[in-house]
């Protein structure tokens, strides 16, 4: 009977530092999306905080060389633009319209 042995090709390489930052940013992207979907039920401050963290994390990922994300918009610069727009809209809503 032959025993199966993993070859180096079957082992996933360790993620790069840029991939680690993108993974963290994607987590906040998912959290923010969840907050947007449930905006009526969640405090608007949560969406603003998550948008800010997502912007910072995607900025760091871009600085380390990430050019593509798992997020729906795919390009980190588009994602930053989207969350910046959400953050500004949320801040206006919190400060001016309440």
C-alpha positions as a Markdown table, in Angstrom:
| # | Residue | x | y | z |
|---|---|---|---|---|
| 1 | Unk | 0.0 | 0.0 | 0.0 |
| 2 | Unk | 1.4 | 3.4 | -1.0 |
| 3 | Unk | 1.2 | 6.3 | 1.4 |
| 4 | Unk | 0.3 | 9.7 | 0.1 |
| 5 | Unk | 2.9 | 12.3 | 0.8 |
| 6 | Unk | 2.4 | 16.0 | 0.2 |
| 7 | Unk | 4.8 | 17.5 | -2.3 |
| 8 | Unk | 6.1 | 21.1 | -2.0 |
| 9 | Unk | 3.8 | 22.0 | -4.9 |
| 10 | Unk | 0.8 | 20.9 | -2.9 |
| 11 | Unk | 1.7 | 23.2 | 0.1 |
| 12 | Unk | 0.4 | 26.7 | -0.1 |
| 13 | Unk | 3.2 | 29.3 | 0.2 |
| 14 | Unk | 3.2 | 31.6 | 3.2 |
| 15 | Unk | 1.3 | 34.8 | 2.4 |
| 16 | Unk | 3.3 | 37.9 | 1.7 |
| 17 | Unk | 3.1 | 41.0 | 3.9 |
| 18 | Unk | 1.0 | 42.7 | 1.2 |
| 19 | Unk | -1.5 | 39.7 | 1.1 |
| 20 | Unk | -1.8 | 39.9 | 4.9 |
| 21 | Unk | -2.7 | 43.5 | 4.8 |
| 22 | Unk | -5.2 | 42.9 | 2.0 |
| 23 | Unk | -6.8 | 40.1 | 4.0 |
| 24 | Unk | -7.3 | 42.4 | 7.0 |
| 25 | Unk | -8.7 | 45.1 | 4.7 |
| 26 | Unk | -11.1 | 42.7 | 3.1 |
| 27 | Unk | -12.3 | 41.7 | 6.5 |
| 28 | Unk | -13.2 | 45.3 | 7.2 |
| 29 | Unk | -14.8 | 45.6 | 3.8 |
| 30 | Unk | -17.1 | 42.8 | 4.6 |
| 31 | Unk | -17.9 | 44.3 | 8.0 |
| 32 | Unk | -18.7 | 47.6 | 6.4 |
| 33 | Unk | -20.9 | 46.0 | 3.8 |
| 34 | Unk | -22.8 | 44.2 | 6.6 |
| 35 | Unk | -23.2 | 47.6 | 8.4 |
| 36 | Unk | -24.5 | 49.2 | 5.2 |
| 37 | Unk | -27.0 | 46.5 | 4.7 |
| 38 | Unk | -28.2 | 46.8 | 8.3 |
| 39 | Unk | -27.8 | 50.6 | 8.5 |
| 40 | Unk | -31.2 | 51.0 | 10.0 |
| 41 | Unk | -30.4 | 48.7 | 12.9 |
| 42 | Unk | -26.8 | 49.6 | 13.5 |
| 43 | Unk | -25.4 | 52.9 | 14.9 |
| 44 | Unk | -24.1 | 55.1 | 12.1 |
| 45 | Unk | -20.9 | 55.5 | 14.0 |
| 46 | Unk | -20.1 | 51.8 | 13.3 |
| 47 | Unk | -20.2 | 52.4 | 9.6 |
| 48 | Unk | -18.0 | 55.5 | 9.9 |
| 49 | Unk | -15.4 | 53.6 | 12.0 |
| 50 | Unk | -15.3 | 50.6 | 9.7 |
| 51 | Unk | -15.0 | 52.8 | 6.6 |
| 52 | Unk | -12.1 | 54.6 | 8.2 |
| 53 | Unk | -10.3 | 51.4 | 9.1 |
| 54 | Unk | -10.9 | 49.9 | 5.7 |
| 55 | Unk | -9.4 | 53.0 | 4.0 |
| 56 | Unk | -6.3 | 52.8 | 6.2 |
| 57 | Unk | -5.9 | 49.0 | 5.7 |
| 58 | Unk | -6.3 | 49.2 | 1.9 |
| 59 | Unk | -3.9 | 52.1 | 1.8 |
| 60 | Unk | -1.3 | 50.0 | 3.6 |
| 61 | Unk | -2.0 | 47.1 | 1.2 |
| 62 | Unk | -1.6 | 49.3 | -1.8 |
| 63 | Unk | 1.7 | 50.7 | -0.4 |
| 64 | Unk | 2.9 | 47.2 | -0.1 |
| 65 | Unk | 2.1 | 46.4 | -3.7 |
| 66 | Unk | -1.5 | 44.9 | -3.8 |
| 67 | Unk | -3.2 | 45.7 | -7.0 |
| 68 | Unk | -6.2 | 43.4 | -6.8 |
| 69 | Unk | -8.6 | 42.5 | -4.0 |
| 70 | Unk | -11.2 | 39.9 | -3.3 |
| 71 | Unk | -13.7 | 42.7 | -2.6 |
| 72 | Unk | -16.5 | 43.2 | -5.1 |
| 73 | Unk | -14.8 | 46.4 | -6.7 |
| 74 | Unk | -11.6 | 44.4 | -7.1 |
| 75 | Unk | -9.2 | 47.5 | -7.4 |
| 76 | Unk | -8.1 | 48.7 | -4.0 |
| 77 | Unk | -8.2 | 52.4 | -5.1 |
| 78 | Unk | -11.9 | 52.0 | -6.1 |
| 79 | Unk | -12.6 | 50.4 | -2.7 |
| 80 | Unk | -10.9 | 53.3 | -0.9 |
| 81 | Unk | -12.9 | 55.8 | -3.0 |
| 82 | Unk | -16.2 | 53.9 | -2.2 |
| 83 | Unk | -15.5 | 53.8 | 1.5 |
| 84 | Unk | -14.4 | 57.4 | 1.5 |
| 85 | Unk | -17.7 | 58.4 | -0.1 |
| 86 | Unk | -19.6 | 56.2 | 2.5 |
| 87 | Unk | -17.6 | 57.8 | 5.3 |
| 88 | Unk | -18.3 | 61.4 | 4.1 |
| 89 | Unk | -22.0 | 60.6 | 3.6 |
| 90 | Unk | -22.2 | 59.0 | 7.0 |
| 91 | Unk | -20.4 | 61.9 | 8.7 |
| 92 | Unk | -22.7 | 64.5 | 7.0 |
| 93 | Unk | -25.7 | 62.4 | 8.1 |
| 94 | Unk | -24.4 | 62.2 | 11.7 |
| 95 | Unk | -23.4 | 65.9 | 12.0 |
| 96 | Unk | -25.8 | 67.8 | 9.8 |
| 97 | Unk | -28.9 | 65.9 | 9.2 |
| 98 | Unk | -29.6 | 64.4 | 12.7 |
